[in-house]
Amino acid sequence: MAPKPDVARLYAAYAERLRRYLFLKTSEAELSADLVQECFARLLAHREDIPVDDTVLAYLYAIANRLLIDHRRNHHQSRTDMASDDLLEGLRDPRTAPDVHAHMRRQLARLAATLAELPPRTRQIFKLCRIEGLSHVAAARYLDISPSSVQKHLAMALDLMRERLGNDP
């Protein structure tokens, strides 16, 4: 029988990554942290089901997604009676305006085009450090290069971003 992974080690390795993922989904730091805790509590409750191969992270994401769905379902049910229909009809979200959507699409297209201009290694380092949130040292370790090399690639990427995108909102 294969040994089961150490949950404390899994928590140290993946908790922050799950928290960032859930924060992107919820935009609520406390809720994200709570869902990560619940995710690992469920993992502990079902230790015998923990995969021993490289699919542990996918397993954790699946738990996190189910928890998020459950939270949204329960949260939605508890909030439907809090405001009258008349009040809700008078509210307008400015983010849903067509001109805002068009502006955001243009900005995303400019960003994608700028990312495409980067050399592959520089683009990879940019994604690891700025999108995945890895530190320079962690990215260097992952890519088997020096941290100073990561810093140089990241500086080059950021210079190109500033040059192409400027400070436009």
PyMOL commands that set and color helices and strands:
alter all, ss='L'
color gray80, all
select helices_A, chain A and resi 7-26+29-45+47-49+56-79+85-90+94-96+98-117+120-131+136-143+147-165
alter helices_A, ss='H'
color red, helices_A
deselect
rebuild
show_as cartoon
